[in-house]
């Protein structure tokens, strides 16, 4: 699951079906342009 933000209304859209559905749109305003709000910050240090 990745948090997405609507391009138009800036609402955070929690998309779970996005990956399954071809047409994704903001449930708030219907905007179809969503972008990933924040890339998951994964800091992994490979320990030897
Ligand atoms: Zn929206």
mmCIF file of the protein (N, C-alpha, C, O) and its ligand, coordinates in Angstrom:
data_MODEL
# 
_entry.id   MODEL 
# 
loop_
_entity.id 
_entity.type 
_entity.pdbx_number_of_molecules 
1 polymer     1 
2 non-polymer 1 
# 
_entity_poly.entity_id                      1 
_entity_poly.type                           'polypeptide(L)' 
_entity_poly.nstd_linkage                   no 
_entity_poly.nstd_monomer                   no 
_entity_poly.pdbx_seq_one_letter_code       
;(UNK)(UNK)(UNK)(UNK)(UNK)(UNK)(UNK)(UNK)(UNK)(UNK)(UNK)(UNK)(UNK)(UNK)(UNK)(UNK)
(UNK)(UNK)(UNK)(UNK)(UNK)(UNK)(UNK)(UNK)(UNK)(UNK)(UNK)(UNK)(UNK)(UNK)(UNK)(UNK)
(UNK)(UNK)(UNK)(UNK)(UNK)(UNK)(UNK)(UNK)(UNK)(UNK)(UNK)(UNK)(UNK)(UNK)(UNK)(UNK)
;
_entity_poly.pdbx_seq_one_letter_code_can   XXXXXXXXXXXXXXXXXXXXXXXXXXXXXXXXXXXXXXXXXXXXXXXX 
_entity_poly.pdbx_strand_id                 A 
# 
loop_
_entity_poly_seq.entity_id 
_entity_poly_seq.num 
_entity_poly_seq.mon_id 
_entity_poly_seq.hetero 
1 1  UNK n 
1 2  UNK n 
1 3  UNK n 
1 4  UNK n 
1 5  UNK n 
1 6  UNK n 
1 7  UNK n 
1 8  UNK n 
1 9  UNK n 
1 10 UNK n 
1 11 UNK n 
1 12 UNK n 
1 13 UNK n 
1 14 UNK n 
1 15 UNK n 
1 16 UNK n 
1 17 UNK n 
1 18 UNK n 
1 19 UNK n 
1 20 UNK n 
1 21 UNK n 
1 22 UNK n 
1 23 UNK n 
1 24 UNK n 
1 25 UNK n 
1 26 UNK n 
1 27 UNK n 
1 28 UNK n 
1 29 UNK n 
1 30 UNK n 
1 31 UNK n 
1 32 UNK n 
1 33 UNK n 
1 34 UNK n 
1 35 UNK n 
1 36 UNK n 
1 37 UNK n 
1 38 UNK n 
1 39 UNK n 
1 40 UNK n 
1 41 UNK n 
1 42 UNK n 
1 43 UNK n 
1 44 UNK n 
1 45 UNK n 
1 46 UNK n 
1 47 UNK n 
1 48 UNK n 
# 
loop_
_struct_asym.id 
_struct_asym.entity_id 
A 1 
B 2 
# 
loop_
_chem_comp.id 
_chem_comp.type 
_chem_comp.mon_nstd_flag 
UNK 'L-peptide linking' . 
ZN  non-polymer         . 
# 
_pdbx_entity_nonpoly.entity_id   2 
_pdbx_entity_nonpoly.name        ? 
_pdbx_entity_nonpoly.comp_id     ZN 
# 
_pdbx_nonpoly_scheme.asym_id         B 
_pdbx_nonpoly_scheme.entity_id       2 
_pdbx_nonpoly_scheme.mon_id          ZN 
_pdbx_nonpoly_scheme.ndb_seq_num     1 
_pdbx_nonpoly_scheme.pdb_seq_num     101 
_pdbx_nonpoly_scheme.auth_seq_num    101 
_pdbx_nonpoly_scheme.pdb_mon_id      ZN 
_pdbx_nonpoly_scheme.auth_mon_id     ZN 
_pdbx_nonpoly_scheme.pdb_strand_id   A 
_pdbx_nonpoly_scheme.pdb_ins_code    . 
# 
loop_
_atom_site.group_PDB 
_atom_site.id 
_atom_site.type_symbol 
_atom_site.label_atom_id 
_atom_site.label_alt_id 
_atom_site.label_comp_id 
_atom_site.label_asym_id 
_atom_site.label_entity_id 
_atom_site.label_seq_id 
_atom_site.pdbx_PDB_ins_code 
_atom_site.Cartn_x 
_atom_site.Cartn_y 
_atom_site.Cartn_z 
_atom_site.occupancy 
_atom_site.B_iso_or_equiv 
_atom_site.pdbx_formal_charge 
_atom_site.auth_seq_id 
_atom_site.auth_comp_id 
_atom_site.auth_asym_id 
_atom_site.auth_atom_id 
_atom_site.pdbx_PDB_model_num 
ATOM   1   N  N  . UNK A 1 1  ? 0.832   -1.208 0.000   1.00 0.00 ? 1   UNK A N  1 
ATOM   2   C  CA . UNK A 1 1  ? 0.000   0.000  0.000   1.00 0.00 ? 1   UNK A CA 1 
ATOM   3   C  C  . UNK A 1 1  ? 0.863   1.254  0.000   1.00 0.00 ? 1   UNK A C  1 
ATOM   4   O  O  . UNK A 1 1  ? 1.786   1.387  0.804   1.00 0.00 ? 1   UNK A O  1 
ATOM   5   N  N  . UNK A 1 2  ? 0.560   2.153  -0.893  1.00 0.00 ? 2   UNK A N  1 
ATOM   6   C  CA . UNK A 1 2  ? 1.285   3.413  -0.932  1.00 0.00 ? 2   UNK A CA 1 
ATOM   7   C  C  . UNK A 1 2  ? 0.305   4.556  -0.799  1.00 0.00 ? 2   UNK A C  1 
ATOM   8   O  O  . UNK A 1 2  ? -0.741  4.565  -1.449  1.00 0.00 ? 2   UNK A O  1 
ATOM   9   N  N  . UNK A 1 3  ? 0.631   5.501  0.022   1.00 0.00 ? 3   UNK A N  1 
ATOM   10  C  CA . UNK A 1 3  ? -0.224  6.677  0.139   1.00 0.00 ? 3   UNK A CA 1 
ATOM   11  C  C  . UNK A 1 3  ? -0.091  7.543  -1.101  1.00 0.00 ? 3   UNK A C  1 
ATOM   12  O  O  . UNK A 1 3  ? 1.015   7.867  -1.534  1.00 0.00 ? 3   UNK A O  1 
ATOM   13  N  N  . UNK A 1 4  ? -1.214  7.907  -1.657  1.00 0.00 ? 4   UNK A N  1 
ATOM   14  C  CA . UNK A 1 4  ? -1.203  8.766  -2.822  1.00 0.00 ? 4   UNK A CA 1 
ATOM   15  C  C  . UNK A 1 4  ? -1.857  10.088 -2.484  1.00 0.00 ? 4   UNK A C  1 
ATOM   16  O  O  . UNK A 1 4  ? -2.702  10.164 -1.592  1.00 0.00 ? 4   UNK A O  1 
ATOM   17  N  N  . UNK A 1 5  ? -1.475  11.101 -3.180  1.00 0.00 ? 5   UNK A N  1 
ATOM   18  C  CA . UNK A 1 5  ? -2.103  12.397 -2.995  1.00 0.00 ? 5   UNK A CA 1 
ATOM   19  C  C  . UNK A 1 5  ? -2.740  12.825 -4.302  1.00 0.00 ? 5   UNK A C  1 
ATOM   20  O  O  . UNK A 1 5  ? -2.157  12.705 -5.379  1.00 0.00 ? 5   UNK A O  1 
ATOM   21  N  N  . UNK A 1 6  ? -3.931  13.319 -4.172  1.00 0.00 ? 6   UNK A N  1 
ATOM   22  C  CA . UNK A 1 6  ? -4.645  13.796 -5.340  1.00 0.00 ? 6   UNK A CA 1 
ATOM   23  C  C  . UNK A 1 6  ? -3.966  15.050 -5.859  1.00 0.00 ? 6   UNK A C  1 
ATOM   24  O  O  . UNK A 1 6  ? -3.586  15.932 -5.089  1.00 0.00 ? 6   UNK A O  1 
ATOM   25  N  N  . UNK A 1 7  ? -3.822  15.115 -7.150  1.00 0.00 ? 7   UNK A N  1 
ATOM   26  C  CA . UNK A 1 7  ? -3.141  16.250 -7.744  1.00 0.00 ? 7   UNK A CA 1 
ATOM   27  C  C  . UNK A 1 7  ? -3.974  17.517 -7.618  1.00 0.00 ? 7   UNK A C  1 
ATOM   28  O  O  . UNK A 1 7  ? -3.448  18.630 -7.577  1.00 0.00 ? 7   UNK A O  1 
ATOM   29  N  N  . UNK A 1 8  ? -5.264  17.323 -7.560  1.00 0.00 ? 8   UNK A N  1 
ATOM   30  C  CA . UNK A 1 8  ? -6.156  18.480 -7.593  1.00 0.00 ? 8   UNK A CA 1 
ATOM   31  C  C  . UNK A 1 8  ? -6.490  18.976 -6.189  1.00 0.00 ? 8   UNK A C  1 
ATOM   32  O  O  . UNK A 1 8  ? -6.260  20.139 -5.859  1.00 0.00 ? 8   UNK A O  1 
ATOM   33  N  N  . UNK A 1 9  ? -7.028  18.089 -5.377  1.00 0.00 ? 9   UNK A N  1 
ATOM   34  C  CA . UNK A 1 9  ? -7.518  18.543 -4.078  1.00 0.00 ? 9   UNK A CA 1 
ATOM   35  C  C  . UNK A 1 9  ? -6.526  18.255 -2.959  1.00 0.00 ? 9   UNK A C  1 
ATOM   36  O  O  . UNK A 1 9  ? -6.756  18.596 -1.799  1.00 0.00 ? 9   UNK A O  1 
ATOM   37  N  N  . UNK A 1 10 ? -5.447  17.637 -3.321  1.00 0.00 ? 10  UNK A N  1 
ATOM   38  C  CA . UNK A 1 10 ? -4.368  17.383 -2.363  1.00 0.00 ? 10  UNK A CA 1 
ATOM   39  C  C  . UNK A 1 10 ? -4.788  16.479 -1.204  1.00 0.00 ? 10  UNK A C  1 
ATOM   40  O  O  . UNK A 1 10 ? -4.162  16.450 -0.144  1.00 0.00 ? 10  UNK A O  1 
ATOM   41  N  N  . UNK A 1 11 ? -5.835  15.769 -1.441  1.00 0.00 ? 11  UNK A N  1 
ATOM   42  C  CA . UNK A 1 11 ? -6.285  14.866 -0.405  1.00 0.00 ? 11  UNK A CA 1 
ATOM   43  C  C  . UNK A 1 11 ? -5.469  13.589 -0.485  1.00 0.00 ? 11  UNK A C  1 
ATOM   44  O  O  . UNK A 1 11 ? -5.092  13.116 -1.558  1.00 0.00 ? 11  UNK A O  1 
ATOM   45  N  N  . UNK A 1 12 ? -5.224  13.075 0.651   1.00 0.00 ? 12  UNK A N  1 
ATOM   46  C  CA . UNK A 1 12 ? -4.483  11.831 0.648   1.00 0.00 ? 12  UNK A CA 1 
ATOM   47  C  C  . UNK A 1 12 ? -5.435  10.693 0.328   1.00 0.00 ? 12  UNK A C  1 
ATOM   48  O  O  . UNK A 1 12 ? -6.467  10.512 0.973   1.00 0.00 ? 12  UNK A O  1 
ATOM   49  N  N  . UNK A 1 13 ? -5.070  9.963  -0.647  1.00 0.00 ? 13  UNK A N  1 
ATOM   50  C  CA . UNK A 1 13 ? -5.919  8.877  -1.098  1.00 0.00 ? 13  UNK A CA 1 
ATOM   51  C  C  . UNK A 1 13 ? -5.228  7.564  -0.800  1.00 0.00 ? 13  UNK A C  1 
ATOM   52  O  O  . UNK A 1 13 ? -4.132  7.272  -1.278  1.00 0.00 ? 13  UNK A O  1 
ATOM   53  N  N  . UNK A 1 14 ? -5.900  6.816  -0.016  1.00 0.00 ? 14  UNK A N  1 
ATOM   54  C  CA . UNK A 1 14 ? -5.323  5.522  0.311   1.00 0.00 ? 14  UNK A CA 1 
ATOM   55  C  C  . UNK A 1 14 ? -5.820  4.510  -0.704  1.00 0.00 ? 14  UNK A C  1 
ATOM   56  O  O  . UNK A 1 14 ? -6.965  4.060  -0.677  1.00 0.00 ? 14  UNK A O  1 
ATOM   57  N  N  . UNK A 1 15 ? -4.950  4.192  -1.554  1.00 0.00 ? 15  UNK A N  1 
ATOM   58  C  CA . UNK A 1 15 ? -5.357  3.319  -2.651  1.00 0.00 ? 15  UNK A CA 1 
ATOM   59  C  C  . UNK A 1 15 ? -4.893  1.898  -2.404  1.00 0.00 ? 15  UNK A C  1 
ATOM   60  O  O  . UNK A 1 15 ? -3.711  1.598  -2.234  1.00 0.00 ? 15  UNK A O  1 
ATOM   61  N  N  . UNK A 1 16 ? -5.872  1.072  -2.395  1.00 0.00 ? 16  UNK A N  1 
ATOM   62  C  CA . UNK A 1 16 ? -5.516  -0.325 -2.235  1.00 0.00 ? 16  UNK A CA 1 
ATOM   63  C  C  . UNK A 1 16 ? -5.845  -1.089 -3.503  1.00 0.00 ? 16  UNK A C  1 
ATOM   64  O  O  . UNK A 1 16 ? -5.251  -2.119 -3.823  1.00 0.00 ? 16  UNK A O  1 
ATOM   65  N  N  . UNK A 1 17 ? -6.827  -0.532 -4.214  1.00 0.00 ? 17  UNK A N  1 
ATOM   66  C  CA . UNK A 1 17 ? -7.269  -1.221 -5.415  1.00 0.00 ? 17  UNK A CA 1 
ATOM   67  C  C  . UNK A 1 17 ? -6.578  -0.690 -6.651  1.00 0.00 ? 17  UNK A C  1 
ATOM   68  O  O  . UNK A 1 17 ? -6.762  -1.193 -7.760  1.00 0.00 ? 17  UNK A O  1 
ATOM   69  N  N  . UNK A 1 18 ? -5.802  0.306  -6.442  1.00 0.00 ? 18  UNK A N  1 
ATOM   70  C  CA . UNK A 1 18 ? -5.171  0.971  -7.572  1.00 0.00 ? 18  UNK A CA 1 
ATOM   71  C  C  . UNK A 1 18 ? -4.396  0.016  -8.450  1.00 0.00 ? 18  UNK A C  1 
ATOM   72  O  O  . UNK A 1 18 ? -4.453  0.056  -9.679  1.00 0.00 ? 18  UNK A O  1 
ATOM   73  N  N  . UNK A 1 19 ? -3.702  -0.806 -7.791  1.00 0.00 ? 19  UNK A N  1 
ATOM   74  C  CA . UNK A 1 19 ? -2.836  -1.680 -8.566  1.00 0.00 ? 19  UNK A CA 1 
ATOM   75  C  C  . UNK A 1 19 ? -3.639  -2.694 -9.356  1.00 0.00 ? 19  UNK A C  1 
ATOM   76  O  O  . UNK A 1 19 ? -3.170  -3.266 -10.340 1.00 0.00 ? 19  UNK A O  1 
ATOM   77  N  N  . UNK A 1 20 ? -4.868  -2.900 -8.894  1.00 0.00 ? 20  UNK A N  1 
ATOM   78  C  CA . UNK A 1 20 ? -5.701  -3.882 -9.562  1.00 0.00 ? 20  UNK A CA 1 
ATOM   79  C  C  . UNK A 1 20 ? -6.545  -3.221 -10.639 1.00 0.00 ? 20  UNK A C  1 
ATOM   80  O  O  . UNK A 1 20 ? -6.774  -3.791 -11.706 1.00 0.00 ? 20  UNK A O  1 
ATOM   81  N  N  . UNK A 1 21 ? -7.003  -2.018 -10.345 1.00 0.00 ? 21  UNK A N  1 
ATOM   82  C  CA . UNK A 1 21 ? -7.867  -1.331 -11.283 1.00 0.00 ? 21  UNK A CA 1 
ATOM   83  C  C  . UNK A 1 21 ? -7.053  -0.447 -12.217 1.00 0.00 ? 21  UNK A C  1 
ATOM   84  O  O  . UNK A 1 21 ? -6.120  0.238  -11.798 1.00 0.00 ? 21  UNK A O  1 
ATOM   85  N  N  . UNK A 1 22 ? -7.420  -0.478 -13.463 1.00 0.00 ? 22  UNK A N  1 
ATOM   86  C  CA . UNK A 1 22 ? -6.711  0.337  -14.452 1.00 0.00 ? 22  UNK A CA 1 
ATOM   87  C  C  . UNK A 1 22 ? -7.047  1.817  -14.309 1.00 0.00 ? 22  UNK A C  1 
ATOM   88  O  O  . UNK A 1 22 ? -6.187  2.678  -14.497 1.00 0.00 ? 22  UNK A O  1 
ATOM   89  N  N  . UNK A 1 23 ? -8.285  2.104  -13.980 1.00 0.00 ? 23  UNK A N  1 
ATOM   90  C  CA . UNK A 1 23 ? -8.680  3.510  -13.876 1.00 0.00 ? 23  UNK A CA 1 
ATOM   91  C  C  . UNK A 1 23 ? -8.794  3.922  -12.424 1.00 0.00 ? 23  UNK A C  1 
ATOM   92  O  O  . UNK A 1 23 ? -9.679  3.475  -11.695 1.00 0.00 ? 23  UNK A O  1 
ATOM   93  N  N  . UNK A 1 24 ? -7.893  4.767  -12.031 1.00 0.00 ? 24  UNK A N  1 
ATOM   94  C  CA . UNK A 1 24 ? -7.903  5.205  -10.649 1.00 0.00 ? 24  UNK A CA 1 
ATOM   95  C  C  . UNK A 1 24 ? -8.291  6.673  -10.594 1.00 0.00 ? 24  UNK A C  1 
ATOM   96  O  O  . UNK A 1 24 ? -7.840  7.486  -11.401 1.00 0.00 ? 24  UNK A O  1 
ATOM   97  N  N  . UNK A 1 25 ? -9.114  6.983  -9.650  1.00 0.00 ? 25  UNK A N  1 
ATOM   98  C  CA . UNK A 1 25 ? -9.425  8.401  -9.500  1.00 0.00 ? 25  UNK A CA 1 
ATOM   99  C  C  . UNK A 1 25 ? -9.670  8.733  -8.047  1.00 0.00 ? 25  UNK A C  1 
ATOM   100 O  O  . UNK A 1 25 ? -9.996  7.879  -7.223  1.00 0.00 ? 25  UNK A O  1 
ATOM   101 N  N  . UNK A 1 26 ? -9.499  9.997  -7.775  1.00 0.00 ? 26  UNK A N  1 
ATOM   102 C  CA . UNK A 1 26 ? -9.664  10.474 -6.422  1.00 0.00 ? 26  UNK A CA 1 
ATOM   103 C  C  . UNK A 1 26 ? -11.118 10.325 -5.998  1.00 0.00 ? 26  UNK A C  1 
ATOM   104 O  O  . UNK A 1 26 ? -12.023 10.772 -6.703  1.00 0.00 ? 26  UNK A O  1 
ATOM   105 N  N  . UNK A 1 27 ? -11.340 9.710  -4.868  1.00 0.00 ? 27  UNK A N  1 
ATOM   106 C  CA . UNK A 1 27 ? -12.710 9.525  -4.379  1.00 0.00 ? 27  UNK A CA 1 
ATOM   107 C  C  . UNK A 1 27 ? -13.323 10.835 -3.900  1.00 0.00 ? 27  UNK A C  1 
ATOM   108 O  O  . UNK A 1 27 ? -14.533 10.925 -3.691  1.00 0.00 ? 27  UNK A O  1 
ATOM   109 N  N  . UNK A 1 28 ? -12.496 11.831 -3.729  1.00 0.00 ? 28  UNK A N  1 
ATOM   110 C  CA . UNK A 1 28 ? -12.990 13.101 -3.198  1.00 0.00 ? 28  UNK A CA 1 
ATOM   111 C  C  . UNK A 1 28 ? -13.490 14.019 -4.308  1.00 0.00 ? 28  UNK A C  1 
ATOM   112 O  O  . UNK A 1 28 ? -14.569 14.603 -4.211  1.00 0.00 ? 28  UNK A O  1 
ATOM   113 N  N  . UNK A 1 29 ? -12.701 14.132 -5.345  1.00 0.00 ? 29  UNK A N  1 
ATOM   114 C  CA . UNK A 1 29 ? -13.070 15.086 -6.382  1.00 0.00 ? 29  UNK A CA 1 
ATOM   115 C  C  . UNK A 1 29 ? -13.148 14.433 -7.759  1.00 0.00 ? 29  UNK A C  1 
ATOM   116 O  O  . UNK A 1 29 ? -13.636 15.036 -8.715  1.00 0.00 ? 29  UNK A O  1 
ATOM   117 N  N  . UNK A 1 30 ? -12.678 13.228 -7.848  1.00 0.00 ? 30  UNK A N  1 
ATOM   118 C  CA . UNK A 1 30 ? -12.797 12.545 -9.125  1.00 0.00 ? 30  UNK A CA 1 
ATOM   119 C  C  . UNK A 1 30 ? -11.602 12.771 -10.028 1.00 0.00 ? 30  UNK A C  1 
ATOM   120 O  O  . UNK A 1 30 ? -11.568 12.311 -11.170 1.00 0.00 ? 30  UNK A O  1 
ATOM   121 N  N  . UNK A 1 31 ? -10.640 13.473 -9.507  1.00 0.00 ? 31  UNK A N  1 
ATOM   122 C  CA . UNK A 1 31 ? -9.432  13.706 -10.289 1.00 0.00 ? 31  UNK A CA 1 
ATOM   123 C  C  . UNK A 1 31 ? -8.733  12.378 -10.534 1.00 0.00 ? 31  UNK A C  1 
ATOM   124 O  O  . UNK A 1 31 ? -8.668  11.505 -9.669  1.00 0.00 ? 31  UNK A O  1 
ATOM   125 N  N  . UNK A 1 32 ? -8.230  12.269 -11.712 1.00 0.00 ? 32  UNK A N  1 
ATOM   126 C  CA . UNK A 1 32 ? -7.611  10.996 -12.035 1.00 0.00 ? 32  UNK A CA 1 
ATOM   127 C  C  . UNK A 1 32 ? -6.105  11.063 -11.955 1.00 0.00 ? 32  UNK A C  1 
ATOM   128 O  O  . UNK A 1 32 ? -5.411  10.074 -12.187 1.00 0.00 ? 32  UNK A O  1 
ATOM   129 N  N  . UNK A 1 33 ? -5.613  12.223 -11.629 1.00 0.00 ? 33  UNK A N  1 
ATOM   130 C  CA . UNK A 1 33 ? -4.168  12.333 -11.521 1.00 0.00 ? 33  UNK A CA 1 
ATOM   131 C  C  . UNK A 1 33 ? -3.767  12.236 -10.058 1.00 0.00 ? 33  UNK A C  1 
ATOM   132 O  O  . UNK A 1 33 ? -4.046  13.125 -9.253  1.00 0.00 ? 33  UNK A O  1 
ATOM   133 N  N  . UNK A 1 34 ? -3.139  11.188 -9.754  1.00 0.00 ? 34  UNK A N  1 
ATOM   134 C  CA . UNK A 1 34 ? -2.673  11.000 -8.392  1.00 0.00 ? 34  UNK A CA 1 
ATOM   135 C  C  . UNK A 1 34 ? -1.172  10.790 -8.419  1.00 0.00 ? 34  UNK A C  1 
ATOM   136 O  O  . UNK A 1 34 ? -0.607  10.220 -9.353  1.00 0.00 ? 34  UNK A O  1 
ATOM   137 N  N  . UNK A 1 35 ? -0.578  11.256 -7.399  1.00 0.00 ? 35  UNK A N  1 
ATOM   138 C  CA . UNK A 1 35 ? 0.851   11.002 -7.322  1.00 0.00 ? 35  UNK A CA 1 
ATOM   139 C  C  . UNK A 1 35 ? 1.204   10.483 -5.947  1.00 0.00 ? 35  UNK A C  1 
ATOM   140 O  O  . UNK A 1 35 ? 0.483   10.696 -4.972  1.00 0.00 ? 35  UNK A O  1 
ATOM   141 N  N  . UNK A 1 36 ? 2.255   9.843  -5.899  1.00 0.00 ? 36  UNK A N  1 
ATOM   142 C  CA . UNK A 1 36 ? 2.670   9.287  -4.621  1.00 0.00 ? 36  UNK A CA 1 
ATOM   143 C  C  . UNK A 1 36 ? 3.017   10.416 -3.667  1.00 0.00 ? 36  UNK A C  1 
ATOM   144 O  O  . UNK A 1 36 ? 3.873   11.259 -3.936  1.00 0.00 ? 36  UNK A O  1 
ATOM   145 N  N  . UNK A 1 37 ? 2.328   10.397 -2.559  1.00 0.00 ? 37  UNK A N  1 
ATOM   146 C  CA . UNK A 1 37 ? 2.505   11.474 -1.599  1.00 0.00 ? 37  UNK A CA 1 
ATOM   147 C  C  . UNK A 1 37 ? 3.943   11.518 -1.115  1.00 0.00 ? 37  UNK A C  1 
ATOM   148 O  O  . UNK A 1 37 ? 4.676   12.481 -1.340  1.00 0.00 ? 37  UNK A O  1 
ATOM   149 N  N  . UNK A 1 38 ? 4.299   10.488 -0.474  1.00 0.00 ? 38  UNK A N  1 
ATOM   150 C  CA . UNK A 1 38 ? 5.682   10.442 -0.010  1.00 0.00 ? 38  UNK A CA 1 
ATOM   151 C  C  . UNK A 1 38 ? 6.234   9.059  -0.301  1.00 0.00 ? 38  UNK A C  1 
ATOM   152 O  O  . UNK A 1 38 ? 5.652   8.039  0.069   1.00 0.00 ? 38  UNK A O  1 
ATOM   153 N  N  . UNK A 1 39 ? 7.312   9.055  -0.939  1.00 0.00 ? 39  UNK A N  1 
ATOM   154 C  CA . UNK A 1 39 ? 7.941   7.765  -1.158  1.00 0.00 ? 39  UNK A CA 1 
ATOM   155 C  C  . UNK A 1 39 ? 8.325   7.165  0.174   1.00 0.00 ? 39  UNK A C  1 
ATOM   156 O  O  . UNK A 1 39 ? 8.846   7.849  1.055   1.00 0.00 ? 39  UNK A O  1 
ATOM   157 N  N  . UNK A 1 40 ? 8.071   5.919  0.306   1.00 0.00 ? 40  UNK A N  1 
ATOM   158 C  CA . UNK A 1 40 ? 8.408   5.267  1.568   1.00 0.00 ? 40  UNK A CA 1 
ATOM   159 C  C  . UNK A 1 40 ? 9.872   5.418  1.886   1.00 0.00 ? 40  UNK A C  1 
ATOM   160 O  O  . UNK A 1 40 ? 10.749  5.043  1.108   1.00 0.00 ? 40  UNK A O  1 
ATOM   161 N  N  . UNK A 1 41 ? 10.106  5.966  3.025   1.00 0.00 ? 41  UNK A N  1 
ATOM   162 C  CA . UNK A 1 41 ? 11.493  6.175  3.399   1.00 0.00 ? 41  UNK A CA 1 
ATOM   163 C  C  . UNK A 1 41 ? 12.017  4.924  4.080   1.00 0.00 ? 41  UNK A C  1 
ATOM   164 O  O  . UNK A 1 41 ? 11.758  4.641  5.249   1.00 0.00 ? 41  UNK A O  1 
ATOM   165 N  N  . UNK A 1 42 ? 12.733  4.233  3.312   1.00 0.00 ? 42  UNK A N  1 
ATOM   166 C  CA . UNK A 1 42 ? 13.267  3.001  3.860   1.00 0.00 ? 42  UNK A CA 1 
ATOM   167 C  C  . UNK A 1 42 ? 14.782  3.101  3.915   1.00 0.00 ? 42  UNK A C  1 
ATOM   168 O  O  . UNK A 1 42 ? 15.482  3.055  2.903   1.00 0.00 ? 42  UNK A O  1 
ATOM   169 N  N  . UNK A 1 43 ? 15.226  3.233  5.084   1.00 0.00 ? 43  UNK A N  1 
ATOM   170 C  CA . UNK A 1 43 ? 16.679  3.297  5.211   1.00 0.00 ? 43  UNK A CA 1 
ATOM   171 C  C  . UNK A 1 43 ? 17.188  1.978  5.731   1.00 0.00 ? 43  UNK A C  1 
ATOM   172 O  O  . UNK A 1 43 ? 17.049  1.613  6.898   1.00 0.00 ? 43  UNK A O  1 
ATOM   173 N  N  . UNK A 1 44 ? 17.753  1.329  4.838   1.00 0.00 ? 44  UNK A N  1 
ATOM   174 C  CA . UNK A 1 44 ? 18.256  0.036  5.257   1.00 0.00 ? 44  UNK A CA 1 
ATOM   175 C  C  . UNK A 1 44 ? 19.760  -0.001 5.101   1.00 0.00 ? 44  UNK A C  1 
ATOM   176 O  O  . UNK A 1 44 ? 20.310  0.251  4.028   1.00 0.00 ? 44  UNK A O  1 
ATOM   177 N  N  . UNK A 1 45 ? 20.353  -0.297 6.115   1.00 0.00 ? 45  UNK A N  1 
ATOM   178 C  CA . UNK A 1 45 ? 21.801  -0.428 6.069   1.00 0.00 ? 45  UNK A CA 1 
ATOM   179 C  C  . UNK A 1 45 ? 22.142  -1.903 6.076   1.00 0.00 ? 45  UNK A C  1 
ATOM   180 O  O  . UNK A 1 45 ? 21.847  -2.655 7.005   1.00 0.00 ? 45  UNK A O  1 
ATOM   181 N  N  . UNK A 1 46 ? 22.752  -2.246 5.033   1.00 0.00 ? 46  UNK A N  1 
ATOM   182 C  CA . UNK A 1 46 ? 23.115  -3.656 4.954   1.00 0.00 ? 46  UNK A CA 1 
ATOM   183 C  C  . UNK A 1 46 ? 24.234  -3.949 5.951   1.00 0.00 ? 46  UNK A C  1 
ATOM   184 O  O  . UNK A 1 46 ? 25.344  -3.419 5.889   1.00 0.00 ? 46  UNK A O  1 
ATOM   185 N  N  . UNK A 1 47 ? 23.877  -4.784 6.823   1.00 0.00 ? 47  UNK A N  1 
ATOM   186 C  CA . UNK A 1 47 ? 24.891  -5.170 7.806   1.00 0.00 ? 47  UNK A CA 1 
ATOM   187 C  C  . UNK A 1 47 ? 25.655  -6.364 7.290   1.00 0.00 ? 47  UNK A C  1 
ATOM   188 O  O  . UNK A 1 47 ? 25.089  -7.351 6.819   1.00 0.00 ? 47  UNK A O  1 
ATOM   189 N  N  . UNK A 1 48 ? 26.869  -6.246 7.390   1.00 0.00 ? 48  UNK A N  1 
ATOM   190 C  CA . UNK A 1 48 ? 27.677  -7.368 6.921   1.00 0.00 ? 48  UNK A CA 1 
ATOM   191 C  C  . UNK A 1 48 ? 27.651  -8.512 7.906   1.00 0.00 ? 48  UNK A C  1 
ATOM   192 O  O  . UNK A 1 48 ? 28.280  -9.544 7.671   1.00 0.00 ? 48  UNK A O  1 
HETATM 193 ZN ZN . ZN  B 2 .  ? -9.122  14.856 -5.300  1.00 0.00 ? 101 ZN  A ZN 1 
# 
